[in-house]
Amino acid sequence: MDHAELLGFLESVRAGRTTPSEGVERLKNLPFEDLGFAKIDHHRCLRLGYPEVIFARGKTPSQVAGIVRGMLRAKSTHNILITHANENTFDAVAKLTRRSLRRASATQFFPLSGTITIRRNKNILGKGLILVITAGTSDIPVAEEALITAEMLGNRAEALYDVGVAGLHRLIHHRPKLAEARVVICVAGMEGALPSVVAGLVGVPVIAVPTSIGYGASFGGVAALLSMLNSCASNVSVVNIDNGFGAACVASAINRL
């Protein structure tokens, strides 16, 4: 339940379209619903502006489907996002949503990033463009997670792939798109140099995402992480290794200011 839905609900009770007993029935599982194995935070959208997102890794397909079922039962209209999922989880969720939403197209699986989306609205809440950039093609899975998350949180988002420092002419070619962005998410592995270059070209926040892509001395993304943390560009902020989701959440919060 977000701010607009809460206002609409209260207006419905006041106007008599919803009886007090119906109102109690709807509110009794708020602010969270205890499923035993999980507690669904139904008020997160009201507090933070975006709903709880399901991290599927370590959860069984039936557990993920159970959380989705609880979200659908709450009768909210927010989009539902599941990260780090696999085909088995998607099959369980798609079977559920086909019954609940009466349409299979509402649920999509993006195997490259392991992301599942259940789209229930296309509201644009962000004020501008979130641009997601990768240094290389191998960074795309993390970037796709950021791109999809940004879109599901109500932002206009676009991607530029494979524009790293090994060929800076590829990045410079997109200067107009860089100038259009309100927030840039920059995803890079190896030595993690691209965010510093991008930040020197734009006057907006650059959220750097180190990836675990690289050879032995990259230490699974630690080299890129340290490089980004030591950036000489003053408009760079850094999230954890491979955390495209976290980068998109921060970018979304900035884009709504």
C-alpha positions in Angstrom: 0.0 0.0 0.0 1.5 3.3 -1.0 0.5 6.9 -0.1 -2.1 7.3 -2.9 -3.6 3.9 -2.2 -3.9 4.6 1.5 -5.7 7.9 0.8 -8.0 6.2 -1.6 -8.8 3.5 1.0 -9.6 6.1 3.7 -11.8 8.0 1.3 -13.6 4.8 0.4 -14.4 4.1 4.1 -15.5 7.7 4.7 -17.8 7.6 1.6 -19.3 4.3 2.7 -18.0 2.3 -0.3 -16.0 0.2 2.1 -17.6 -0.8 5.4 -15.6 -0.5 8.6 -15.6 -4.3 8.9 -14.2 -4.6 5.4 -11.6 -2.0 6.3 -10.5 -3.9 9.4 -10.2 -7.1 7.3 -7.9 -5.3 4.9 -5.8 -3.6 7.6 -5.4 -6.6 9.9 -2.3 -7.9 8.1 -0.7 -4.5 8.1 2.0 -3.3 8.5 3.4 -6.8 7.9 2.0 -10.3 7.3 3.6 -13.2 9.0 3.9 -16.3 6.8 6.0 -18.2 9.3 9.0 -18.4 6.9 8.8 -14.8 5.9 7.2 -11.5 7.0 5.9 -9.4 4.1 6.4 -5.7 4.7 3.2 -4.3 3.2 4.0 -0.8 4.4 7.4 -0.5 2.8 6.0 1.3 -0.2 4.2 3.8 2.1 7.5 4.5 4.0 10.1 4.3 1.2 8.2 5.0 -2.0 8.8 1.5 -3.4 7.6 -2.0 -2.3 9.5 -4.9 -0.8 11.6 -6.8 -3.4 12.0 -10.6 -3.1 15.5 -11.9 -3.1 15.1 -15.5 -4.4 18.5 -17.0 -3.8 18.3 -19.3 -0.9 14.5 -19.5 -1.0 12.6 -22.4 -2.4 10.3 -21.8 -5.4 7.3 -22.5 -3.1 8.5 -19.9 -0.6 8.9 -17.3 -3.3 5.5 -18.1 -4.7 4.0 -17.9 -1.1 5.4 -14.4 -0.7 4.1 -13.4 -4.1 0.7 -14.8 -3.2 0.6 -12.7 0.0 1.5 -9.5 -2.0 -1.3 -10.2 -4.5 -3.7 -10.9 -1.7 -3.0 -7.4 -0.3 -4.8 -6.0 -3.4 -2.2 -3.3 -4.0 -1.3 -2.2 -7.5 2.5 -1.9 -7.1 4.8 -3.9 -9.4 6.4 -7.0 -7.9 10.1 -7.7 -8.5 12.1 -10.9 -7.8 15.9 -10.9 -8.1 18.4 -13.7 -8.3 15.8 -16.3 -9.4 16.0 -19.3 -11.7 13.7 -21.2 -14.1 12.1 -23.3 -11.3 11.2 -20.2 -9.3 9.8 -18.6 -12.4 7.6 -21.6 -13.2 6.1 -21.6 -9.7 5.5 -17.8 -9.8 4.0 -17.9 -13.3 1.7 -20.7 -12.4 0.4 -18.6 -9.5 0.0 -15.4 -11.4 -1.8 -17.1 -14.2 -4.5 -18.1 -11.7 -4.5 -14.9 -9.8 -4.1 -12.3 -12.5 -5.8 -14.3 -15.3 -3.0 -13.4 -17.7 0.4 -15.0 -18.2 1.9 -11.9 -19.9 2.0 -10.0 -16.5 4.9 -12.2 -15.4 8.3 -12.2 -17.3 11.6 -13.9 -16.6 14.9 -12.4 -17.6 17.4 -15.3 -17.4 20.5 -13.1 -18.0 20.0 -11.3 -14.7 17.8 -13.9 -13.0 15.1 -11.3 -12.6 11.3 -12.0 -12.5 8.8 -9.1 -13.0 5.1 -9.0 -12.3 4.0 -5.7 -13.9 0.8 -4.3 -12.6 1.3 -0.6 -13.6 3.5 1.5 -15.8 3.4 4.7 -13.7 6.4 7.0 -14.2 7.3 8.6 -10.8 10.9 9.7 -11.7 11.6 13.1 -13.0 14.2 12.2 -15.6 16.2 9.5 -17.3 18.3 6.9 -15.4 21.0 5.8 -17.8 22.7 2.4 -17.2 26.2 2.0 -18.7 28.5 -1.0 -18.8 32.2 -1.2 -19.5 31.9 -4.5 -21.3 29.4 -7.1 -22.5 30.3 -9.4 -19.6 28.9 -6.8 -17.2 25.4 -6.8 -18.8 23.8 -9.3 -16.3 24.4 -6.9 -13.4 23.4 -3.9 -15.6 20.2 -5.6 -16.6 19.2 -6.1 -13.0 19.7 -2.4 -12.5 17.8 -1.5 -15.6 14.8 -3.7 -14.8 14.7 -2.6 -11.2 14.8 1.1 -12.2 11.9 0.5 -14.6 9.8 -1.5 -12.1 10.3 1.3 -9.5 8.6 3.8 -11.9 11.5 5.3 -13.8 12.4 5.9 -17.4 15.6 4.0 -17.9 17.8 3.2 -20.9 21.1 1.3 -21.3 24.4 1.8 -23.1 26.4 -1.4 -23.3 30.1 -2.1 -24.0 31.5 1.5 -23.8 34.5 0.9 -21.6 37.9 2.6 -21.4 39.5 0.2 -23.8 37.8 2.2 -26.5 36.7 5.6 -25.2 35.4 6.7 -28.6 32.5 4.4 -28.1 31.5 6.3 -25.0 32.1 9.8 -26.5 29.8 8.8 -29.3 26.9 8.9 -26.8 27.6 12.3 -25.3 24.1 13.6 -26.0 22.5 10.7 -24.2 25.0 11.2 -21.2 23.9 14.9 -21.1 20.2 13.8 -21.0 20.6 11.6 -17.9 19.5 12.7 -14.5 21.3 9.8 -12.8 23.9 7.5 -14.3 24.5 3.9 -13.1 28.0 2.8 -14.3 28.7 -1.0 -14.2 32.3 -2.2 -14.6 34.6 -5.0 -13.7 38.4 -5.4 -14.4 40.1 -2.3 -13.0 36.8 -0.4 -12.6 37.9 2.8 -14.3 34.8 3.7 -16.3 32.8 5.5 -13.5 35.6 8.1 -13.1 35.6 8.8 -16.8 31.9 9.1 -17.0 31.7 11.3 -13.9 34.1 13.7 -15.5 31.7 14.2 -18.4 28.4 14.7 -16.6 27.1 17.0 -13.8 24.8 14.4 -12.2 25.3 11.6 -9.6 27.2 8.6 -10.9 26.5 5.4 -9.0 29.3 3.0 -9.6 28.7 -0.8 -9.5 31.8 -3.0 -9.4 31.3 -6.4 -10.9 33.1 -9.7 -10.3 34.3 -9.9 -13.9 38.0 -10.0 -14.3 41.2 -12.1 -14.1 42.8 -13.5 -10.9 44.1 -10.2 -9.5 40.6 -8.7 -9.7 39.8 -10.7 -6.6 36.2 -11.3 -7.6 35.5 -7.6 -8.0 37.4 -6.3 -5.0 39.9 -4.5 -7.3 37.1 -2.7 -9.1 35.5 -1.9 -5.8 38.6 -0.3 -4.4 39.3 1.6 -7.6 35.8 3.1 -7.6 36.0 4.0 -3.9 39.3 5.8 -4.7 37.8 7.7 -7.7 39.1 11.3 -8.1 35.7 12.3 -9.5 33.6 14.0 -6.7 30.2 12.9 -8.0 30.8 9.1 -7.8 29.2 6.9 -5.1 29.7 3.2 -4.9 27.5 0.2 -4.1 28.5 -3.4 -3.4 30.0 -5.9 -5.9 27.4 -7.0 -8.5 24.6 -5.0 -6.7 22.7 -3.7 -9.7 19.5 -3.8 -7.6 20.9 -1.5 -4.9 22.3 0.9 -7.5 18.8 1.2 -9.1 17.1 1.8 -5.7 19.5 4.7 -4.9 19.1 6.1 -8.5 15.3 5.9 -8.1 15.4 7.8 -4.8 17.6 10.5 -6.4 15.4 10.7 -9.5 12.3 11.4 -7.4 13.8 14.4 -5.6 
